[in-house]
Amino acid sequence: MWTKNPLAEKASNIRVYLKDEEVRIAGWKASSDRRLRSVEPNVGHYALVELEQRGQLHGLVTQNVDGLHVGAGNSRELVHEVHGTWQFTRCISCREQRPVEETLKRVDAGEADPKCLKCGGLMKRDVILFGEALVEEVIAAALKAAEEADLILAIGSSLNVMPAANVVPRGKAAGAKVVIINGQPTEMDNYADAFLLGDISELLPALVAIPD
């Protein structure tokens, strides 16, 4: 997407986004791409929903911004999206949050750079752009969930991006067992009590299917 639309790439930098209307317009145009709006959860997402339904999932920390964990059925209050989510837009001025489809319908109708309906401020997808700080409350909630866990499943992550990756050592220090499930070795394999190497779409559903 960025290769075809360099202006959309610039929209990932908050300073450029704020000052350049052309960049914002390109960003909204890219966001309205039907291919992005039609992405569906996979078997891995649904495996985690099953864990929650069985009362075995009490927190889910993700760096993904696609919103697919909630879309698959995990409770929003259990999902800590440390880099935000594409499923909402937010006003940069008043912080008003709206469902993304509501805003994208305005883009489809011809509003190239839609403004906040509450205060008229600039809006963006509710994700962390380059140059923006992470939301401290989200990070704190993620680390708290790790410290309260009996078992941490680290799934599909290289575990080299802080502070999200810190859930592993924080949880381990608090007494949690750690199972890493990934397609390749990670930066924190030394914390693992078990390591499952392979295709996550096969390993995770198989793990969840094991009887209690």
PAVEX-575021 format. One record per atom (N, C-alpha, C): residue number from 1; residue in one letter; atom name; z, y, x. Coordinates in Angstrom, 3 decimals. Example, Ala and Ser with C-alpha at 12.3 -4.5 7.8 and 13.67 -1.06 7.14 Angstrom:
REM residues 2
  lumdo  titor  nuba        up     north      east
      1      a     N     7.800    -5.690    13.190
      1      a    CA     7.800    -4.500    12.300
      1      a     C     7.800    -3.300    13.200
      2      s     N     7.080    -2.250    12.850
      2      s    CA     7.140    -1.060    13.670
      2      s     C     7.870     0.030    12.900
***
This chain:
REM residues 212
  lumdo  titor  nuba        up     north      east
      1      m     N     0.000    -1.201     0.839
      1      m    CA     0.000     0.000     0.000
      1      m     C     0.000     1.245     0.870
      2      w     N     0.880     1.267     1.901
      2      w    CA     0.965     2.451     2.745
      2      w     C    -0.295     2.651     3.572
      3      t     N    -0.931     1.538     4.012
      3      t    CA    -2.149     1.651     4.797
      3      t     C    -3.241     2.330     3.977
      4      k     N    -3.318     1.994     2.680
      4      k    CA    -4.332     2.575     1.812
      4      k     C    -3.967     3.993     1.388
      5      n     N    -2.692     4.320     1.420
      5      n    CA    -2.233     5.629     0.946
      5      n     C    -1.175     6.175     1.898
      6      p     N    -1.597     6.804     3.013
      6      p    CA    -0.628     7.318     3.991
      6      p     C     0.363     8.308     3.398
      7      l     N    -0.046     9.060     2.380
      7      l    CA     0.883    10.009     1.763
      7      l     C     2.039     9.287     1.087
      8      a     N     1.780     8.088     0.558
      8      a    CA     2.848     7.304    -0.060
      8      a     C     3.872     6.886     0.982
      9      e     N     3.405     6.629     2.200
      9      e    CA     4.335     6.291     3.281
      9      e     C     5.238     7.481     3.585
     10      k     N     4.671     8.672     3.595
     10      k    CA     5.474     9.866     3.859
     10      k     C     6.532    10.071     2.780
     11      a     N     6.277     9.560     1.581
     11      a    CA     7.226     9.709     0.478
     11      a     C     8.503     8.927     0.717
     12      s     N     8.520     8.072     1.742
     12      s    CA     9.733     7.310     2.052
     12      s     C    10.699     8.105     2.926
     13      n     N    10.328     9.323     3.317
     13      n    CA    11.194    10.200     4.109
     13      n     C    11.692    11.329     3.216
     14      i     N    12.990    11.450     3.063
     14      i    CA    13.552    12.387     2.094
     14      i     C    13.195    13.833     2.413
     15      r     N    13.155    14.210     3.679
     15      r    CA    12.857    15.604     4.019
     15      r     C    11.421    15.960     3.649
     16      v     N    10.508    15.038     3.932
     16      v    CA     9.108    15.266     3.569
     16      v     C     8.957    15.260     2.052
     17      y     N     9.635    14.329     1.405
     17      y    CA     9.557    14.196    -0.050
     17      y     C     9.992    15.480    -0.749
     18      l     N    11.050    16.086    -0.263
     18      l    CA    11.593    17.281    -0.905
     18      l     C    10.667    18.490    -0.790
     19      k     N     9.969    18.612     0.320
     19      k    CA     9.219    19.847     0.567
     19      k     C     7.731    19.763     0.239
     20      d     N     7.201    18.537     0.041
     20      d    CA     5.750    18.378    -0.089
     20      d     C     5.389    17.773    -1.450
     21      e     N     4.885    18.604    -2.344
     21      e    CA     4.517    18.123    -3.686
     21      e     C     3.421    17.060    -3.621
     22      e     N     2.467    17.237    -2.725
     22      e    CA     1.376    16.271    -2.599
     22      e     C     1.911    14.886    -2.242
     23      v     N     2.919    14.852    -1.387
     23      v    CA     3.540    13.584    -1.011
     23      v     C     4.249    12.962    -2.215
     24      r     N     4.955    13.777    -2.987
     24      r    CA     5.634    13.253    -4.181
     24      r     C     4.633    12.678    -5.175
     25      i     N     3.536    13.380    -5.371
     25      i    CA     2.507    12.910    -6.300
     25      i     C     1.954    11.565    -5.843
     26      a     N     1.707    11.442    -4.528
     26      a    CA     1.211    10.171    -3.997
     26      a     C     2.241     9.066    -4.171
     27      g     N     3.516     9.421    -3.994
     27      g    CA     4.578     8.436    -4.163
     27      g     C     4.666     7.927    -5.589
     28      w     N     4.578     8.839    -6.561
     28      w    CA     4.620     8.419    -7.967
     28      w     C     3.399     7.598    -8.333
     29      k     N     2.252     7.960    -7.782
     29      k    CA     1.036     7.189    -8.054
     29      k     C     1.181     5.769    -7.523
     30      a     N     1.739     5.644    -6.318
     30      a    CA     1.949     4.311    -5.750
     30      a     C     2.967     3.529    -6.573
     31      s     N     4.015     4.215    -7.036
     31      s    CA     5.051     3.554    -7.829
     31      s     C     4.515     3.021    -9.148
     32      s     N     3.485     3.669    -9.684
     32      s    CA     2.945     3.259   -10.976
     32      s     C     1.959     2.103   -10.869
     33      d     N     1.723     1.620    -9.648
     33      d    CA     0.825     0.480    -9.434
     33      d     C     1.311    -0.713   -10.261
     34      r     N     0.441    -1.259   -11.080
     34      r    CA     0.814    -2.358   -11.972
     34      r     C     1.282    -3.592   -11.214
     35      r     N     0.795    -3.766    -9.996
     35      r    CA     1.220    -4.937    -9.221
     35      r     C     2.702    -4.859    -8.883
     36      l     N     3.197    -3.657    -8.605
     36      l    CA     4.618    -3.491    -8.318
     36      l     C     5.451    -3.634    -9.583
     37      r     N     4.899    -3.207   -10.703
     37      r    CA     5.657    -3.209   -11.955
     37      r     C     5.700    -4.587   -12.612
     38      s     N     4.911    -5.537   -12.085
     38      s    CA     4.839    -6.852   -12.720
     38      s     C     5.483    -7.953   -11.884
     39      v     N     6.200    -7.588   -10.813
     39      v    CA     6.853    -8.600    -9.968
     39      v     C     7.953    -9.291   -10.762
     40      e     N     8.016   -10.621   -10.656
     40      e    CA     8.974   -11.411   -11.427
     40      e     C     9.968   -12.113   -10.506
     41      p     N    11.176   -12.416   -11.005
     41      p    CA    12.141   -13.197   -10.216
     41      p     C    11.583   -14.577    -9.892
     42      n     N    12.113   -15.172    -8.816
     42      n    CA    11.683   -16.512    -8.427
     42      n     C    12.822   -17.514    -8.608
     43      v     N    12.586   -18.750    -8.188
     43      v    CA    13.581   -19.811    -8.403
     43      v     C    14.889   -19.516    -7.679
     44      g     N    14.812   -18.801    -6.562
     44      g    CA    16.032   -18.439    -5.846
     44      g     C    16.901   -17.490    -6.652
     45      h     N    16.265   -16.506    -7.290
     45      h    CA    17.016   -15.585    -8.147
     45      h     C    17.711   -16.344    -9.277
     46      y     N    16.981   -17.260    -9.898
     46      y    CA    17.552   -17.990   -11.033
     46      y     C    18.650   -18.953   -10.598
     47      a     N    18.578   -19.442    -9.365
     47      a    CA    19.653   -20.295    -8.850
     47      a     C    20.960   -19.507    -8.759
     48      l     N    20.871   -18.243    -8.354
     48      l    CA    22.072   -17.409    -8.269
     48      l     C    22.598   -17.048    -9.656
     49      v     N    21.706   -16.912   -10.617
     49      v    CA    22.145   -16.699   -11.999
     49      v     C    22.937   -17.909   -12.482
     50      e     N    22.455   -19.112   -12.138
     50      e    CA    23.169   -20.327   -12.537
     50      e     C    24.564   -20.369   -11.926
     51      l     N    24.685   -19.952   -10.664
     51      l    CA    26.010   -19.914   -10.035
     51      l     C    26.948   -18.981   -10.797
     52      e     N    26.433   -17.826   -11.203
     52      e    CA    27.278   -16.901   -11.965
     52      e     C    27.676   -17.502   -13.309
     53      q     N    26.744   -18.145   -13.975
     53      q    CA    27.033   -18.733   -15.278
     53      q     C    28.087   -19.833   -15.182
     54      r     N    28.157   -20.484   -14.019
     54      r    CA    29.161   -21.524   -13.804
     54      r     C    30.484   -20.947   -13.327
     55      g     N    30.549   -19.621   -13.185
     55      g    CA    31.774   -18.983   -12.742
     55      g     C    32.024   -19.091   -11.257
     56      q     N    30.962   -19.331   -10.477
     56      q    CA    31.106   -19.539    -9.040
     56      q     C    30.550   -18.393    -8.207
     57      l     N    29.993   -17.392    -8.849
     57      l    CA    29.458   -16.228    -8.136
     57      l     C    30.229   -14.999    -8.592
     58      h     N    30.885   -14.334    -7.634
     58      h    CA    31.737   -13.198    -7.978
     58      h     C    31.280   -11.900    -7.312
     59      g     N    30.188   -11.952    -6.574
     59      g    CA    29.631   -10.757    -5.951
     59      g     C    28.302   -11.101    -5.303
     60      l     N    27.342   -10.173    -5.375
     60      l    CA    26.025   -10.407    -4.798
     60      l     C    25.601    -9.133    -4.079
     61      v     N    25.513    -9.204    -2.764
     61      v    CA    25.151    -8.049    -1.937
     61      v     C    23.694    -8.199    -1.519
     62      t     N    22.877    -7.208    -1.809
     62      t    CA    21.461    -7.306    -1.464
     62      t     C    20.947    -6.008    -0.858
     63      q     N    20.027    -6.158     0.102
     63      q    CA    19.311    -5.015     0.660
     63      q     C    17.984    -4.796    -0.060
     64      n     N    17.588    -5.745    -0.894
     64      n    CA    16.336    -5.611    -1.632
     64      n     C    16.466    -4.518    -2.687
     65      v     N    15.371    -3.822    -2.926
     65      v    CA    15.391    -2.727    -3.899
     65      v     C    14.597    -3.068    -5.156
     66      d     N    14.153    -4.316    -5.283
     66      d    CA    13.285    -4.680    -6.400
     66      d     C    14.014    -4.870    -7.725
     67      g     N    15.348    -4.958    -7.691
     67      g    CA    16.107    -5.116    -8.925
     67      g     C    15.972    -6.472    -9.578
     68      l     N    15.439    -7.451    -8.859
     68      l    CA    15.135    -8.736    -9.478
     68      l     C    16.367    -9.590    -9.740
     69      h     N    17.458    -9.338    -9.022
     69      h    CA    18.677   -10.113    -9.316
     69      h     C    19.185    -9.789   -10.721
     70      v     N    19.240    -8.522   -11.039
     70      v    CA    19.648    -8.122   -12.388
     70      v     C    18.581    -8.538   -13.394
     71      g     N    17.319    -8.405   -13.000
     71      g    CA    16.230    -8.807   -13.881
     71      g     C    16.262   -10.281   -14.232
     72      a     N    16.725   -11.102   -13.284
     72      a    CA    16.807   -12.540   -13.527
     72      a     C    17.973   -12.899   -14.430
     73      g     N    18.997   -12.035   -14.470
     73      g    CA    20.130   -12.308   -15.342
     73      g     C    21.495   -12.173   -14.723
     74      n     N    21.579   -11.831   -13.428
     74      n    CA    22.898   -11.585   -12.845
     74      n     C    23.492   -10.304   -13.426
     75      s     N    24.808   -10.280   -13.597
     75      s    CA    25.490    -9.118   -14.165
     75      s     C    25.393    -7.931   -13.216
     76      r     N    25.042    -6.779   -13.760
     76      r    CA    24.867    -5.591   -12.919
     76      r     C    26.133    -5.248   -12.147
     77      e     N    27.303    -5.482   -12.759
     77      e    CA    28.551    -5.123   -12.092
     77      e     C    28.854    -6.016   -10.892
     78      l     N    28.191    -7.168   -10.797
     78      l    CA    28.402    -8.063    -9.653
     78      l     C    27.403    -7.818    -8.530
     79      v     N    26.326    -7.096    -8.822
     79      v    CA    25.245    -6.911    -7.848
     79      v     C    25.425    -5.578    -7.123
     80      h     N    25.556    -5.648    -5.810
     80      h    CA    25.735    -4.457    -4.968
     80      h     C    24.426    -4.203    -4.217
     81      e     N    23.624    -3.272    -4.719
     81      e    CA    22.311    -2.978    -4.146
     81      e     C    22.472    -1.862    -3.116
     82      v     N    22.670    -2.238    -1.855
     82      v    CA    23.076    -1.256    -0.847
     82      v     C    21.976    -0.250    -0.515
     83      h     N    20.730    -0.593    -0.779
     83      h    CA    19.637     0.342    -0.536
     83      h     C    19.064     0.895    -1.837
     84      g     N    19.772     0.682    -2.942
     84      g    CA    19.322     1.203    -4.226
     84      g     C    18.414     0.227    -4.952
     85      t     N    17.756     0.734    -6.004
     85      t    CA    16.897    -0.120    -6.824
     85      t     C    15.695     0.644    -7.356
     86      w     N    14.563    -0.024    -7.388
     86      w    CA    13.349     0.541    -7.973
     86      w     C    13.420     0.601    -9.495
     87      q     N    14.397    -0.050   -10.087
     87      q    CA    14.429    -0.168   -11.546
     87      q     C    14.928     1.098   -12.244
     88      f     N    15.340     2.082   -11.449
     88      f    CA    15.784     3.358   -12.013
     88      f     C    15.195     4.503   -11.199
     89      t     N    15.136     5.670   -11.826
     89      t    CA    14.857     6.905   -11.097
     89      t     C    16.111     7.767   -11.181
     90      r     N    16.224     8.700   -10.237
     90      r    CA    17.409     9.554   -10.217
     90      r     C    17.008    10.982    -9.864
     91      c     N    17.635    11.930   -10.535
     91      c    CA    17.419    13.341   -10.217
     91      c     C    18.158    13.671    -8.928
     92      i     N    17.474    14.316    -8.010
     92      i    CA    18.081    14.670    -6.734
     92      i     C    19.128    15.770    -6.913
     93      s     N    18.982    16.590    -7.945
     93      s    CA    19.907    17.707    -8.170
     93      s     C    21.141    17.308    -8.959
     94      c     N    20.958    16.796   -10.176
     94      c    CA    22.105    16.516   -11.051
     94      c     C    22.516    15.047   -11.054
     95      r     N    21.745    14.192   -10.373
     95      r    CA    22.044    12.763   -10.221
     95      r     C    21.844    11.971   -11.511
     96      e     N    21.201    12.550   -12.509
     96      e    CA    20.904    11.833   -13.751
     96      e     C    20.032    10.616   -13.437
     97      q     N    20.428     9.457   -13.957
     97      q    CA    19.693     8.215   -13.718
     97      q     C    18.984     7.793   -14.998
     98      r     N    17.720     7.370   -14.862
     98      r    CA    16.932     6.935   -16.006
     98      r     C    16.202     5.641   -15.660
     99      p     N    15.918     4.783   -16.655
     99      p    CA    15.118     3.583   -16.395
     99      p     C    13.759     3.965   -15.834
    100      v     N    13.302     3.230   -14.840
    100      v    CA    12.071     3.611   -14.150
    100      v     C    10.868     3.606   -15.085
    101      e     N    10.809     2.656   -16.014
    101      e    CA     9.645     2.592   -16.892
    101      e     C     9.522     3.843   -17.752
    102      e     N    10.653     4.433   -18.098
    102      e    CA    10.631     5.678   -18.874
    102      e     C     9.916     6.775   -18.090
    103      t     N    10.230     6.861   -16.791
    103      t    CA     9.602     7.885   -15.951
    103      t     C     8.147     7.550   -15.665
    104      l     N     7.854     6.270   -15.421
    104      l    CA     6.479     5.891   -15.094
    104      l     C     5.545     6.050   -16.294
    105      k     N     6.076     5.944   -17.490
    105      k    CA     5.255     6.227   -18.671
    105      k     C     4.824     7.686   -18.673
    106      r     N     5.691     8.559   -18.191
    106      r    CA     5.328     9.975   -18.083
    106      r     C     4.238    10.162   -17.032
    107      v     N     4.344     9.404   -15.924
    107      v    CA     3.302     9.461   -14.894
    107      v     C     1.983     8.960   -15.468
    108      d     N     2.031     7.837   -16.185
    108      d    CA     0.820     7.287   -16.799
    108      d     C     0.187     8.285   -17.768
    109      a     N     1.042     9.090   -18.411
    109      a    CA     0.550    10.059   -19.402
    109      a     C     0.019    11.341   -18.769
    110      g     N     0.129    11.453   -17.433
    110      g    CA    -0.460    12.601   -16.766
    110      g     C     0.490    13.512   -16.026
    111      e     N     1.809    13.221   -16.056
    111      e    CA     2.759    14.027   -15.277
    111      e     C     2.741    13.530   -13.834
    112      a     N     2.038    14.233   -12.980
    112      a    CA     1.857    13.759   -11.612
    112      a     C     3.147    13.787   -10.805
    113      d     N     4.009    14.772   -11.074
    113      d    CA     5.275    14.926   -10.345
    113      d     C     6.380    15.185   -11.372
    114      p     N     6.806    14.159   -12.107
    114      p    CA     7.746    14.354   -13.217
    114      p     C     9.079    14.935   -12.759
    115      k     N     9.597    15.833   -13.569
    115      k    CA    10.879    16.479   -13.269
    115      k     C    11.969    15.943   -14.202
    116      c     N    13.209    16.149   -13.793
    116      c    CA    14.362    15.699   -14.568
    116      c     C    14.362    16.356   -15.951
    117      l     N    14.522    15.549   -16.987
    117      l    CA    14.544    16.079   -18.347
    117      l     C    15.841    16.814   -18.658
    118      k     N    16.860    16.591   -17.834
    118      k    CA    18.158    17.224   -18.066
    118      k     C    18.254    18.592   -17.406
    119      c     N    17.809    18.687   -16.135
    119      c    CA    17.998    19.954   -15.411
    119      c     C    16.721    20.511   -14.800
    120      g     N    15.624    19.750   -14.864
    120      g    CA    14.374    20.223   -14.291
    120      g     C    14.238    19.988   -12.803
    121      g     N    15.181    19.258   -12.202
    121      g    CA    15.148    19.003   -10.765
    121      g     C    14.138    17.942   -10.368
    122      l     N    13.931    17.812    -9.060
    122      l    CA    13.042    16.780    -8.535
    122      l     C    13.658    15.402    -8.757
    123      m     N    12.803    14.428    -9.038
    123      m    CA    13.262    13.057    -9.211
    123      m     C    12.610    12.147    -8.180
    124      k     N    13.247    10.995    -7.965
    124      k    CA    12.692     9.972    -7.092
    124      k     C    13.155     8.610    -7.580
    125      r     N    12.488     7.569    -7.084
    125      r    CA    13.007     6.233    -7.348
    125      r     C    14.415     6.170    -6.777
    126      d     N    15.307     5.421    -7.445
    126      d    CA    16.719     5.406    -7.044
    126      d     C    16.947     4.452    -5.880
    127      v     N    16.234     4.717    -4.780
    127      v    CA    16.385     3.948    -3.548
    127      v     C    16.749     4.899    -2.418
    128      i     N    17.311     4.329    -1.369
    128      i    CA    17.678     5.128    -0.199
    128      i     C    16.436     5.363     0.652
    129      l     N    16.057     6.618     0.811
    129      l    CA    14.918     6.967     1.658
    129      l     C    15.381     7.203     3.089
    130      f     N    14.436     7.161     4.021
    130      f    CA    14.758     7.493     5.409
    130      f     C    15.314     8.917     5.457
    131      g     N    16.446     9.076     6.145
    131      g    CA    17.087    10.375     6.221
    131      g     C    18.198    10.563     5.213
    132      e     N    18.351     9.624     4.293
    132      e    CA    19.435     9.684     3.312
    132      e     C    20.585     8.779     3.742
    133      a     N    21.793     9.162     3.377
    133      a    CA    22.965     8.327     3.640
    133      a     C    23.088     7.254     2.568
    134      l     N    23.618     6.111     2.964
    134      l    CA    23.932     5.079     1.986
    134      l     C    25.061     5.563     1.082
    135      v     N    25.166     4.966    -0.086
    135      v    CA    26.215     5.339    -1.037
    135      v     C    27.502     4.625    -0.637
    136      e     N    28.505     5.416    -0.247
    136      e    CA    29.737     4.837     0.293
    136      e     C    30.424     3.899    -0.690
    137      e     N    30.388     4.245    -1.974
    137      e    CA    31.057     3.406    -2.974
    137      e     C    30.418     2.029    -3.063
    138      v     N    29.104     1.968    -2.910
    138      v    CA    28.406     0.680    -2.971
    138      v     C    28.763    -0.174    -1.759
    139      i     N    28.776     0.436    -0.581
    139      i    CA    29.135    -0.295     0.634
    139      i     C    30.569    -0.794     0.549
    140      a     N    31.476     0.054     0.087
    140      a    CA    32.880    -0.338    -0.031
    140      a     C    33.043    -1.508    -0.991
    141      a     N    32.326    -1.474    -2.114
    141      a    CA    32.411    -2.565    -3.089
    141      a     C    31.849    -3.859    -2.514
    142      a     N    30.776    -3.754    -1.725
    142      a    CA    30.183    -4.939    -1.109
    142      a     C    31.141    -5.587    -0.114
    143      l     N    31.767    -4.773     0.715
    143      l    CA    32.707    -5.304     1.706
    143      l     C    33.957    -5.861     1.035
    144      k     N    34.390    -5.242    -0.042
    144      k    CA    35.546    -5.747    -0.785
    144      k     C    35.240    -7.121    -1.369
    145      a     N    34.037    -7.277    -1.903
    145      a    CA    33.632    -8.577    -2.441
    145      a     C    33.634    -9.641    -1.348
    146      a     N    33.179    -9.271    -0.148
    146      a    CA    33.167   -10.215     0.969
    146      a     C    34.576   -10.623     1.365
    147      e     N    35.483    -9.661     1.392
    147      e    CA    36.861    -9.934     1.802
    147      e     C    37.617   -10.777     0.778
    148      e     N    37.153   -10.779    -0.468
    148      e    CA    37.818   -11.550    -1.513
    148      e     C    37.172   -12.914    -1.737
    149      a     N    36.098   -13.208    -1.004
    149      a    CA    35.344   -14.442    -1.232
    149      a     C    35.985   -15.645    -0.546
    150      d     N    35.832   -16.802    -1.170
    150      d    CA    36.192   -18.072    -0.532
    150      d     C    35.019   -18.614     0.270
    151      l     N    33.803   -18.319    -0.206
    151      l    CA    32.582   -18.803     0.431
    151      l     C    31.529   -17.708     0.375
    152      i     N    30.864   -17.471     1.502
    152      i    CA    29.769   -16.510     1.564
    152      i     C    28.479   -17.263     1.851
    153      l     N    27.488   -17.089     0.986
    153      l    CA    26.144   -17.596     1.228
    153      l     C    25.293   -16.434     1.718
    154      a     N    24.837   -16.500     2.954
    154      a    CA    23.951   -15.470     3.506
    154      a     C    22.528   -16.010     3.406
    155      i     N    21.748   -15.449     2.495
    155      i    CA    20.477   -16.051     2.093
    155      i     C    19.304   -15.149     2.457
    156      g     N    18.373   -15.682     3.239
    156      g    CA    17.120   -14.987     3.494
    156      g     C    17.252   -13.663     4.201
    157      s     N    18.169   -13.574     5.128
    157      s    CA    18.388   -12.320     5.856
    157      s     C    18.517   -12.597     7.343
    158      s     N    17.967   -11.694     8.154
    158      s    CA    18.141   -11.794     9.606
    158      s     C    19.537   -11.380    10.023
    159      l     N    20.269   -10.736     9.113
    159      l    CA    21.644   -10.283     9.352
    159      l     C    21.747    -9.359    10.565
    160      n     N    20.760    -8.485    10.708
    160      n    CA    20.795    -7.539    11.825
    160      n     C    20.770    -6.082    11.368
    161      v     N    20.887    -5.859    10.060
    161      v    CA    20.881    -4.495     9.535
    161      v     C    22.268    -4.162     9.001
    162      m     N    22.917    -3.217     9.660
    162      m    CA    24.237    -2.772     9.231
    162      m     C    24.095    -1.579     8.272
    163      p     N    25.058    -1.375     7.388
    163      p    CA    26.325    -2.101     7.286
    163      p     C    26.282    -3.341     6.409
    164      a     N    25.133    -3.632     5.778
    164      a    CA    25.080    -4.767     4.858
    164      a     C    25.440    -6.079     5.546
    165      a     N    24.940    -6.270     6.771
    165      a    CA    25.205    -7.521     7.476
    165      a     C    26.679    -7.706     7.799
    166      n     N    27.447    -6.632     7.710
    166      n    CA    28.867    -6.700     8.042
    166      n     C    29.666    -7.524     7.039
    167      v     N    29.045    -7.875     5.915
    167      v    CA    29.765    -8.713     4.949
    167      v     C    30.120   -10.064     5.553
    168      v     N    29.304   -10.551     6.489
    168      v    CA    29.577   -11.869     7.086
    168      v     C    30.827   -11.840     7.960
    169      p     N    30.904   -10.991     8.998
    169      p    CA    32.135   -10.973     9.795
    169      p     C    33.364   -10.516     9.010
    170      r     N    33.190    -9.593     8.062
    170      r    CA    34.339    -9.140     7.267
    170      r     C    34.869   -10.275     6.395
    171      g     N    33.978   -11.008     5.777
    171      g    CA    34.391   -12.132     4.960
    171      g     C    35.001   -13.244     5.785
    172      k     N    34.390   -13.523     6.920
    172      k    CA    34.900   -14.569     7.816
    172      k     C    36.304   -14.220     8.293
    173      a     N    36.516   -12.964     8.663
    173      a    CA    37.831   -12.530     9.141
    173      a     C    38.896   -12.657     8.060
    174      a     N    38.463   -12.567     6.789
    174      a    CA    39.406   -12.667     5.675
    174      a     C    39.622   -14.107     5.221
    175      g     N    38.944   -15.046     5.893
    175      g    CA    39.180   -16.454     5.597
    175      g     C    38.076   -17.177     4.860
    176      a     N    36.950   -16.527     4.608
    176      a    CA    35.859   -17.170     3.879
    176      a     C    35.086   -18.131     4.778
    177      k     N    34.581   -19.194     4.189
    177      k    CA    33.608   -20.040     4.852
    177      k     C    32.242   -19.362     4.735
    178      v     N    31.382   -19.572     5.719
    178      v    CA    30.071   -18.923     5.735
    178      v     C    28.972   -19.977     5.845
    179      v     N    28.032   -19.933     4.914
    179      v    CA    26.844   -20.780     4.968
    179      v     C    25.632   -19.862     5.049
    180      i     N    24.835   -20.014     6.099
    180      i    CA    23.627   -19.206     6.281
    180      i     C    22.421   -20.050     5.888
    181      i     N    21.602   -19.500     4.998
    181      i    CA    20.390   -20.175     4.533
    181      i     C    19.215   -19.265     4.864
    182      n     N    18.365   -19.701     5.783
    182      n    CA    17.301   -18.807     6.240
    182      n     C    16.150   -19.617     6.832
    183      g     N    15.019   -18.959     6.976
    183      g    CA    13.863   -19.622     7.549
    183      g     C    13.847   -19.621     9.056
    184      q     N    14.757   -18.878     9.675
    184      q    CA    14.845   -18.817    11.130
    184      q     C    16.262   -18.430    11.524
    185      p     N    16.625   -18.619    12.798
    185      p    CA    17.972   -18.243    13.244
    185      p     C    18.246   -16.764    12.990
    186      t     N    19.528   -16.418    12.869
    186      t    CA    19.924   -15.042    12.582
    186      t     C    20.815   -14.492    13.693
    187      e     N    21.139   -13.220    13.571
    187      e    CA    21.994   -12.556    14.550
    187      e     C    23.447   -13.016    14.456
    188      m     N    23.814   -13.688    13.367
    188      m    CA    25.220   -14.024    13.134
    188      m     C    25.449   -15.511    12.927
    189      d     N    24.597   -16.323    13.545
    189      d    CA    24.759   -17.772    13.405
    189      d     C    26.110   -18.251    13.919
    190      n     N    26.699   -17.506    14.861
    190      n    CA    27.993   -17.923    15.419
    190      n     C    29.119   -17.845    14.393
    191      y     N    28.897   -17.123    13.292
    191      y    CA    29.910   -17.052    12.237
    191      y     C    29.781   -18.197    11.234
    192      a     N    28.684   -18.927    11.288
    192      a    CA    28.371   -19.899    10.245
    192      a     C    29.186   -21.182    10.376
    193      d     N    29.715   -21.627     9.253
    193      d    CA    30.313   -22.956     9.180
    193      d     C    29.235   -23.999     8.922
    194      a     N    28.130   -23.557     8.337
    194      a    CA    26.966   -24.424     8.131
    194      a     C    25.725   -23.550     8.125
    195      f     N    24.606   -24.109     8.607
    195      f    CA    23.342   -23.369     8.659
    195      f     C    22.254   -24.265     8.083
    196      l     N    21.565   -23.770     7.055
    196      l    CA    20.459   -24.502     6.445
    196      l     C    19.164   -23.787     6.806
    197      l     N    18.320   -24.451     7.570
    197      l    CA    17.084   -23.854     8.070
    197      l     C    15.901   -24.410     7.291
    198      g     N    15.149   -23.519     6.659
    198      g    CA    13.985   -23.982     5.917
    198      g     C    13.569   -23.009     4.837
    199      d     N    12.811   -23.522     3.875
    199      d    CA    12.276   -22.721     2.779
    199      d     C    13.379   -22.439     1.759
    200      i     N    13.717   -21.167     1.596
    200      i    CA    14.815   -20.792     0.704
    200      i     C    14.527   -21.198    -0.736
    201      s     N    13.255   -21.117    -1.144
    201      s    CA    12.909   -21.467    -2.524
    201      s     C    13.150   -22.940    -2.812
    202      e     N    13.266   -23.749    -1.763
    202      e    CA    13.591   -25.161    -1.931
    202      e     C    15.073   -25.421    -1.668
    203      l     N    15.602   -24.801    -0.615
    203      l    CA    16.977   -25.081    -0.206
    203      l     C    18.008   -24.565    -1.207
    204      l     N    17.835   -23.334    -1.676
    204      l    CA    18.858   -22.742    -2.536
    204      l     C    18.984   -23.468    -3.880
    205      p     N    17.876   -23.731    -4.595
    205      p    CA    18.019   -24.489    -5.842
    205      p     C    18.606   -25.879    -5.619
    206      a     N    18.245   -26.520    -4.503
    206      a    CA    18.791   -27.847    -4.215
    206      a     C    20.288   -27.772    -3.961
    207      l     N    20.728   -26.730    -3.270
    207      l    CA    22.154   -26.557    -2.993
    207      l     C    22.927   -26.314    -4.284
    208      v     N    22.387   -25.467    -5.136
    208      v    CA    23.056   -25.156    -6.399
    208      v     C    23.115   -26.384    -7.308
    209      a     N    22.128   -27.260    -7.188
    209      a    CA    22.067   -28.450    -8.046
    209      a     C    23.066   -29.530    -7.653
    210      i     N    23.675   -29.407    -6.471
    210      i    CA    24.656   -30.406    -6.043
    210      i     C    25.854   -30.360    -6.988
    211      p     N    26.283   -31.494    -7.530
    211      p    CA    27.432   -31.493    -8.449
    211      p     C    28.681   -30.953    -7.767
    212      d     N    29.545   -30.329    -8.560
    212      d    CA    30.793   -29.776    -8.027
    212      d     C    31.640   -30.877    -7.397
***
